[in-house]
Amino acid sequence: MAEAFIVDAQRSPVGRRRGGLSAVHPADLGAHVIRGLVERTGVDPAAIDDVIFGCLDTIGAQAGDIARTSALAAGVPESVPGVTVDRQCGSSQQAVHFAAQAVMSGTAELVLAGGVQNMSQYPILSSFQAGEPYGASDPWTGCAGWESRYGEQEISQFRSAEMIADEYGISRPEMERFALESHRRAVRAGEDGRFDQELLPLDGVQRDEGPRADTSPDKMAELEPVVPDGRITAAVASQISDAAAAMLVASEEAVRAHGLTPRARVHHLSVLGSDPVNLLTAPIPATRRALARTGLGVDDIDLFECNEAFASVVLAWQRELGVDPERVNVNGGAIALGHPLGATGARLMTTMLHELERTGGRFGLQTMCEGGGQSNVTIIERLG
């Protein structure tokens, strides 16, 4: 099977809810990173075989195949198609997987993959307003099959985050210490210029808006739990955000034909389903299986990106797999930087690629929890 290479990756700043990017049309937000990537690589946009973008809640301005509208808004030739992927929080990571699989299969040579999400305009679960996807109240299907299998259990990311904290004995202070460290790392990364090469400013927003240099244990301790008598607060959860990110994936032949210099090779990609009720646990078995399939051990991975949907998710994953916290989310995670749902997977991989180059690491592994109890795992190998 042919190999797939990552030629380049860029992202917008991650804007806070109702922040500097909140008024940007989602198609223009996506177009920004597409245009920037084409300009930076110098690739002929007409040679791109497809644009694959992740996005959730594809309603309103995010409807109508946002991958296609973003590409057209970026000025890409009309001959270049686009398709939008929804694997919940893993949507743009899955977009990269589809791009790499197309290249590996020989059915495409150049694919632009990424994602976009404006959560200020369309909050999480906005598209659920048309019906209840998990129960018989759905006026279209009734979902009798779901109820017969899972009953009427509450399906909630907040409930799952609490269940994980309970199962692994993770205390609120432990999660708050983790969250504080996420902010500390993100602030340091911004001050040290670690994001400068990957970040493409937009509409006057030069830097990520989420990291808080002034947060403290005392401030976190004042917050009320999301679930009554629970441990999860807003301080230990990912931030609502707006952003876009994109990567150019190429075959070996395309690299030669277009004079490109690949920065990384896709070493492994997989996805695994798990419990859809305790839906945030899938990164644990998914990572374990990915390592087994590649013959790599935890110690062979130089950098990990495990999405910080909630602190309990990453803490349980680290504990179960024996991962060194000093190699996980070293420049902060979604608790500090934000989680723009459909764009997060590509944002994480963009950051991981640049950090591998900065540190001279070889392998980076990325995983994240996803709606429906799923998890993508990608391992990339730095070149050069």
N, C-alpha and C positions, 0 to 999 in steps of 0.2 A: 504494500500500500504506500502511496505517495505521502510525503510529509507536508505539514502545514506550518508556515512561518508567520510570526508577527513582525511586520515591517515597522509599524509605528503606532502610537497610541496617544490620544489627547483627551482632555476633559475640560468642561467649563468649571468655574468656581461652583461650589455647592452653596446655594442661597438658603438663608433661613426662611421659615414660614412667614409669609407677608414681608419678605425682605427685598433685596435689590433685584432679584430675578422674577419676582412673583407676577409681574405684569407682562412678562415676555410670552408671546404666543408659543405653545409647545413646538410647533413646526419650525419656528425661527430658532428656538433653543437647540433643537436637533440639528438644524441646518448649520448652526455656528460651528459645531465640532466637525461636521462632515466637510465643510468648506476649509476649515483650518487644517484638517488632516490631508486633504488633497493638495493644498498649497505647500504644506511642509514636506510631503514626500515627493512632490513633483510628478506624481503619476497622472497619466492621461485619464480623466474621469470617464471617458467613453469606453475605456477598457475594463471598467468595473462590471463584473457579471451580476452582482446583486447587492442590495443594501438590506441588511437584516437588523431590525431594531427591537428591543424589548420595551414594553410599556403596559401598565395596568390601567384599569378604569378608563378604557378607550371610549370615552363619551365626549360630547361637545367638541372643543378644539383639539382633543386628542383622538378623535374618531377619524374614520376615513382612511385607515392605514397610515399611521403617523410616520412609518419608515419611508413610504413613498412621498408623502407631502414634505417631509423634511429634506429629502434628496432633491426634490424639485425646487424647494425654497433656497437650497444651497447652490442652485445653478447647474446641477449635474444634468447631463443630456437626458432627454425624455426616453431614450432607448434603454436606460438603466432602470430596472424594476426595483421594487421594494416590498418587503413583507414584515409584518409586525408579529412578535412572539409574546405570549403570555404564559410564563411559568412562575407567576407570582413574583416574589422578591428575587428569584433567580433568572428573571426574564432576559436581561442583557448578557448574563453569563451563558445562558442557553443560546443566545444569538451568536456568541463567539463559538460555541460548540457546533452549531449548524454551519457556520462559515467554515470552520476547520474540517468538518466532515465532508462538505462539498468539495473542498480542495483535495482532501485525502482520497476521495472517490474518483477524482479526475473529471467531475462534472462542472467544475468551476476553477478558474485560475486566480482571480482577484475578487475578494469579497470584503465589503465594508460592514463591520458589525459593531453594535453598541446599543445604546438605549437612551430614553429621555423620559422625564417625568416632571410635571409641574403640580406638586401637591398643594400649593397654595390655592390654585384654581380648582383642583379636583382632589379633595381629601381622600384618604384611604377608604376603600369600600364604597365610594360614590356610585359605582355601577351596580351595587347590590340593591339599590333602591327600586329596581324594576321587579324584584322578587327575591324570596328567601332561597338561596341555593342549597341549604342543608336540611330542609324539612318539608312537610306536607302542605305548608301554607303557600308554597310556590304555586301561583295560579296557572302556570303553563304546564308543568309536568307532575306536580304533586310529590315528586321525589320519594315515591313509596319504597323504591329499592334502597335508598340511603337509610331511611328510617328503619327498615327491616334489618339492616346490618348494624347500624350504630345507635339506634334508638333516638331519643330526643336530647342527647347530651349537648351541652353548650360547646360550640366551636369558637374558640377565642384565643388569639395570640397571648392575651394577658393571662388567661387561665393557664395556658400551657407554660408560660414563663414562671408562674407560681408553682405549678406542678413540678417543674424541673428543680426549682429552688428547694421544694420540700423533699423530693427524692434524693437529692445530693447533699442535703443539709447545708445549703448555702444561705448564709445570714444576710440580712439587709446591710449591716456594716461592711461585710466582705464585698458585696456588690457595689456599694458606694465607694469603697477604696479603688475598685476596678474602674469605675466611671471617672473618678478623679484622675487616675493615671491616664485614661484615654484622652482627657482634655489636656493634661500636661504634655503628653507626647505630640498631640496635634499642634498645640501652640509652639512647642519647640521646633517641630518640623517646618512650620510656616516661617518662624523667625530665622531658621537656618537656611532657608531657600530650597528645601528639599522638594517642594512642589513646583518650583519655578518652570522646569522644563516640560512638565505635563499639563500645566494649567494655561488655559486660553481665556484671558479676561473678556468680559462681556458687559455692555451697558454700564460701564463705570465700576463694575464689581471686579476688583483686582484679586481678591483673596477669598478663601472659604469664610463664610460668615458664622459658622456654628461654634467653633472652639471658644471656650470661655476661660480666659486667664484668671478671672476673679472668682471662680467657683471655689467652694470650700466644703469640708465635711459638715460644718455647722449649717450652711445653706441647704445642703442635701437633706439633712436630718429634719428640717422643718416641713418638708413636703409630705402631703397626705398620700397614702397608698392608692393605687388605681382601683384595686379590688379591696372592699372593706376587710379589715384585719389582715391584709396581705403584706408582702414585703416589697412588691414592685411599685416604684414611683417613677415619675417622669425623669428623674435624675439618672436612673439606671436603664433607661430605654432609649432607643434611637430617636433622633430628631426628625420631624417633618421637614422636608427639604425640596428644593427645585434644582435640577441639574441635567446635564447630558454628557455622554462620553462615547468615544468611538475608537475602533482599532482597524487597521488594514491587515487582512490575512491573505497570504499569497502562497502559491505553489513555487517549487524550485524553478520551474520553467518560467513563471512570471517574474520571479526575481531576476533571472538572467535577461529576459527579453526587455524588461523596463529599467534595467540598471539600478535595482533596489538593493539596499543593504538590510538584511533581516536582523532583528535584535534578539529574537527568541524563537525557540521551536516549541510547538505544542507536543509535550511528552505524553500526556494522558488526559482523557476526558471521559467522564461518566456521570450518570445520574441514578439515584436510588430513591424509592419510595419507602415510607415508614408509617407510623401511626398517624392518621389524619386528625385524631382528637387531641393527643398530646403532640401537636404538629410541629414543634420546634426542635425535636430530638434527632431528626434524620441526619444532620452532619456527622454524628458519631458513627453509625454503621456505614455511611457513605464514604467517609475518610478511611475507615478501617479496610473496606473493600478495595478502594483505590490503591492503597499502599500494598495490599496483598497482590493485586493484579500487576503492579509494576515491579514488585520485588524490592521496593524501597522501604526503608524504615524511617521512623520519625527523625532519627538523627541525621538522615541523608538530606532532609529538607532544610534549606537555609532560612527561608522566610515563610510564614503562614499568614494568610488573611482569612479570618473566620468572622463573618459579618456580625457586628454587635447589635443585632435586633434588640436583645436584652442582655444585660450582664450575665444572667444565669445561664444563658445558652453557651456562651464562650467559656465560662468557668467550668461548666459540666463537661464540655468537649475537651478542654485541656486536661482535666482530671482523669477522664476516662481513657484518653489516649497517651497520657504521659508527655504532653507537649510542654516544652520550656516556655513560660510566659514572655521571656525576653526575646523570643523570635516570633511572637504573635502580634499582629497589628502594631508594628513598631512605630508607626507615624500616627497613631490614634485610629479610632474606628468610628462607627456610625453614631455612637453615643455623643461624640464630640463633633465629628465632621458632617453628620446627617446621613439619612437613608432615603434618597430619592428613588424609591422602589424600582421602577423599570430601568434606571440608569446605574444602580449600585454595583451590579456585577461587573460591568465594564469599567466603572470607576475604580473598584478594588484592584482589578487586573492591571489597569494603567499605573496605579500607584505601586503595585508589587513589581512590575517590570522596571520602573525607574529606580526603585530601591535596590533591586538585585544588581543593577548596573552601578549604583553608587557604592555599594558595599562589596562588589565582586563576588556575590553569591552565585551558585549554579542553579539550584532548583527552588521554585516557589510553588506552594500549594494553596489553592483558594477553595473555600467552601462556604455555604450559607444555608440557613434554614429557609424554607419556602412554604407558602400556603398549600394545603392539602397533604402536608407531611412528606415533603420531598427535599432533596438536596443535590445540587450539582457539585462536582469536584473537578478542578482543572489543575494540572501540574504543568508548568512551563519551565523550560531550560534556557537560561541566558546564553547567548552566543557572543563570541568575541572576547 
